[in-house]
Amino acid sequence: MLKEKHKIAFIFIEEIHHLYHFISVADELSKKNQVHILTFPTQDVILEKTLAILNNSNIIVERKSTHFFRAITDKLKNRKHPRAGFWMKKNARYILNNFDAVVFSDYNHQKLLKIRGDKKYPKFIKFPHGIAGRKYAFKKEITDFDQQILFGEFYAQALQNQNLLKKHAIVGYPKLDVIKKLNTKIIFDNHKKTVIYNPHFSQPTSSWHKFGIDILEFFSQQSEFNLIFAPHINLFHKRGASDKEEIPEKYYNNPNIHIDLGSHHSVDMTYVKNADIYLGDVSSQVYEFIINPKPTIFINANQADYKNDIGYRFWKCGKVIDKIDDLPNALEQAFSTFGKFKETQKKINSENILASNTQTASEKAAEKIEELLAQ
């Protein structure tokens, strides 16, 4: 006999940019099911704030700790997040014995998978935490999951081509269902065009380590453009290993430069909505920027052989430059040359995000998860 109500856990032990990719689906599921979000004691309060914006009082937030000894070492090492393996091991029995499904937005499922063994439940469900861009989206571990929730046809086909596609559902982009309920902060009101500089954190592909300060200096010396410097949230955290102290104070004090190294606005599309031109390298955030097509400039700081590389597909959306000396000209021509990129952006956007006039992405994702659990 099929259960009418399921218990579903969403794992949230990552950085805050994961939240908006699943929270609206959790909201939809909580209308018919018992939904828990499992996080850790010091996770950002953005979780509760977002639930309040969604007017959701159904979801149960559980802030569960890691092993006591690991909590001490994490604190000594100034780690903001618990190490996933230890947190999972500490909470494995509770998670595996109390839920029909567990939803992950990252590849931190291995401990639970090993302990679950060959049992059919709980089902493991994988959400992306961004539109598929770099090769990280094609890790072989994606085949570990009982269901893959995908945002668009391109990702599904790319997974299929690499023999990584399993039971899946293409639903659209749930993050947009949350963002439309948030108030967008206005960054500049001076009528100048605004550029967002959004470097990735990974040193082998990022433009920051080679050109970042030069870019800030360039914008500080001109008066035509505003600049929003909003890098990937991990650039100045442990994974990016960059030191925020290397950014001179004068850039923070420049009235035409806005710097945000990782606040809530870095992940809620505030900056891509405020910007007229995107400047970056390999962050998939550019796919959020082109939802409404606009000029883009990409910096090939590390001489990547990118033209036939799926990990650089977004570089088809705009001009690619190799050195900062090319930046003034690229900015000057950004709008006059945009016509030759606009149709490409629209095509890539339609491939990335399934469009529907009958359901929101969050409704469709919730429906597909319920169908999985009803089988």
N, C-alpha and C positions, 0 to 999 in steps of 0.2 A: 504493500500500500504506500502510495507516494506521500511524502510529508508536505504539508501545506506551508510550513514555516521552517526556514533553515537558519542555522547559526553560521555566520560568516565573519572571518577575521581578516582585517587589513593590517599588514605589517608596515609600521612607519618608524624605522630606526635610522633613517637616512637624513640627508640635508633637506632643508625646507623646500627646495625646488621640486621634490617628488610629490608634495601634497596635492597640488592642484590637478594632477593627472588622474587621481583616483577619488578625491573627496566627493565629487558630485555623483559618482556611481554608488559610493557607499550611501549617500543620501537617498538615492532612488531605491536601493535595495532595502533600506531601513523602513520603507513604507509597508513592506510585506514580511520582512524577515528580521531576525535579531542580529544586529550588526555591531561588531566591536572593532575599535581601532586600538591596536596594541603598539605602544611606544615605550619610551623610557622616562625616568623621572624628570630629567632636565631638558627634555625636548622643548622646542620653541612653542610659546603660547599661541602662535599663528594657528595651530590646530583648533583650539577652542574658539578663537576669534572667528575663524572661517565657519565653523558650525553655527555660531551665533548669527552670522550674516545669512546663512542658508536657512535660518530659523529651524534648525534641527535639534530636537531634544530627545530623539529616539536612540541615536548612536551612543554606545557605551565606550568611553575612553578609559583605557587601562594603562597606567604608567607603571610598567613592570621593570624591576631592576635586574641587573646582571649578577654574576657571582660576587659575593662580598669582597673577596680578595681582588678580583678584576676591577671592581668599582674603585678600590683604593689606588691601584696602579694606573687606571685611566685618569684619575684626578691628579696624581703625581706627574703624569705625562701631559697634563693639560689637554686631554682628549675630550672633545665636545660630544662625541657619540661613542657608545659602547662598541667594542669589537663584535661584529655580527655573530661569529661562530660561538663565542662564549655566551652571548645573550640568548641565542637560539638554544644552546644546550641547557642553560639554566631553566628556560621556559618551555622546553620541548614537550614534556608530559602534559602540561596544561593545554598547550595549543593542539596537540594531536588527539587528545581525548575529549575535547569539548567543542570542536567545530566540524561542520560539514565541508567547508572550503576555507582555504587560506590564500589571500591575494598578496602578491609580491610586486613591487615596482623596481626591484633590482635582483641581481643574481646572488642573493644571500640565503638561499634555500637549502644548500647542500647538507647541512647538519640534520635538518628536519627530514629531508628526503631519505637520508641514510637510516634514520631511526624509524621512519614510516615503513620502510622496506617494501614488501609487495602488497600491502594493504591498499584497498581501493579508495579509502577515505582517511583523512579529509582530502578533497581534490585540491591540487595546487594550480593556481591561476596566475599567469604572468601579464602584467601591464608594462608597456614602455614608460619611461619617464621623460619622454620628449619624442618629437617626430624623428624617425629613423634617419640618421645622417652618417656618422662615422662607423667604422667597422665594429665598434663595441656592440652595435645593435644586432650583430650576426654571430654572437658567441654560440658555440655548439651546445652550451648548457640550456639554451632555450627549448631544446627538445625534451628536457626533464619534466616539463609542465603538462598537466592534463588539458589545459586550455590556454591558448594564446589570444589575448585581446589586442587587436591591431587597429590602427587609426585609418589606414588607407590601402588601396590596391597595390601601390608600388612596393610597400614593405612585404606584403604577402607574396608577391611574385618574386621578389628578391630572395626571400627565405626559401621559396620553392626551388629556385634555381640552384640553391646551395644545399638542398636536401635537409632543410631545417624547419620546414613547415609541418606542423602536426594539427590536431584539432584546433580550430581557430574561429574567430568571429571578427569581421571588419565592421567597425561601429561609428567611425568619425572621431572627432577630437573632443573628448569630454572636458578638457580644460576650458574651452570656450564657454561652456555652460556655467562655470564658476565666474569667469572673468567678467561676464556681462552683468553680474550682480555686484561688482565692486566699483567703487568710485575711483576714477582715474585722476591722479594728481597732475596738475599743470606745472611743468618744470621751469619753462621760460615764458615770458610774456613780452618779448622785445621784437617780435615779428621777423627775427632772423631765421634762416634755415638751421635746423638742428641735426647734428650728426651723432649717432650712437656708435661708440667704439666698444666692441664686445669680444675681446680676445679669449681664447680657450685657455684652460689651465695646463694642458699637457705640453711640456717643453718641446718635444720633437716636432710638434705641429703648430704651436702657438706663435703669434707675432710679438707677444709682449716682451719676452726675454731679450729679443734682439732689437726691437724698434719701439717698445712701449713708451719710454721716457721721451724719445724723439717725437713721437706723435703728440704727447701732451704738450711738449714745448712748441711744436708747430702751431697748435690751436691757441696757445697762450699768446703767440706773437701776431695773430691776425684778428680781424674784427668782423669778418663777413659771416662766420658761422658760430653757432653755439655748439658745445660738445657735452654729451653725456658719456662719461667713462663708467661703464657698468660691465665689468668682466664676468666671466663664468664664476659662479659663487665659490668654486673651489680654488681659484687662482691664488688667493691669499690665505687659504687654509692649509692644512697639513698635506693634502694631496698635490696641491699646486706648488707648495714649498717656496712661494715668493713672499718677500718681506714688505709689508705695507709701509714700513719706515723709509723705504727707498723712494717714495713719492714725495717730492719737495712740497712744503707747506704752501708755496706760492700758487700752486695749481688749485688747491682747495679754496684759496682766497680770490681767485679770478672770477669775476661776475658772469663770464660767458662759459664757465666750465662747471659741470655738476659731477661729483665723484660719489659713487656708491659701490662699496666693495662687498656687499652681501646682505642688504636689508630685504625686507619683504617686497619692496618695490622692484628688486632685481629679478623677481620670479613671477610677478603678477601682470606682466606685459605693460606696465606703466611706461617703461622707457621705449619700447618698440612703438607704442601708440604716439608718444611725443616726438619721435624722430622722423625726419624727412629722408635721411640717407643712412644706410647701414654700412659700417666699416668693421671688418672682422677677419677671421681666418677659418676655423673649422667648427665653431659652435653651431649646433643645429637650431639655436634661437633665431637664426636668420629665416627659418621656415615660418616662424610666427610673424616676423616682420613682413614677409611677402604675402601674407593672407590678404592684405590690401597692397597690391604691387607698387613698389617704389624703388628708387635707385639703390644699388648695392655695389660696394667695392671690397675686394678680397685681397689680402696681403699674403703672398707666397714667400714667407720669410726664410723658408728652409729648402728652397729649390725642389719642391715636390714635383714628381712626374705625375700630374693629376688628371690629364685629359681623359683617360680611359679607366679611371679608378672610381669605383662606386662610392668610396669614402669622401670624394670631393664633388659629388653630384651638384651640391649647392653652388659651386663656382660657375655653373652655367648661367646663373641668374644675374651676373654683372661683370664688371671689368676686374681683371686680376692684375695686380701690380707686384713687382719684385723688390722695389726699393722705395724708401720714403721720398726720394727726389721726384717720384712720379705722382705723389699724392696731390699736390696743388692742381695739376692738370686734370687728374681724375675727378676731383671735386668740381672744378670749373665746368667740365663736360658732363657731369652726372645726369643732369636733366635733358640736355640736348641729345645725348646718345641713348637715353633710356628706352626709346621706342624699339630698339632691336632686341631688348631683353624682356619686354613686357609680356609678350605671348609665351615665352619660355617660362616665366614666373607663373603665369596663370595655369599652364599645363602642369608644371611641377606641383603647384598647390592642389590641383584637382586630383593628382595621383597620390598626394600625401594624405589628404583628408576626404573621407567619404562624405558626400553631401546627401541630406535627406530632408524632404519637406513634411514627412509624416511623424518622425520621432527625433528627439534630441539624441546626441551621441550617448549621453548618460543613460537615458531610457533604454536604448538599444543594448548597451553593454550589460545593464542590469537584467534585461530580458534573456540575453544569451547565457549569463551565469545561472539564472534560474532554470533555464532549459537543461543545462548540463547537470544540475543537481536533481532534476526530476527524472533523469534516465535510470 
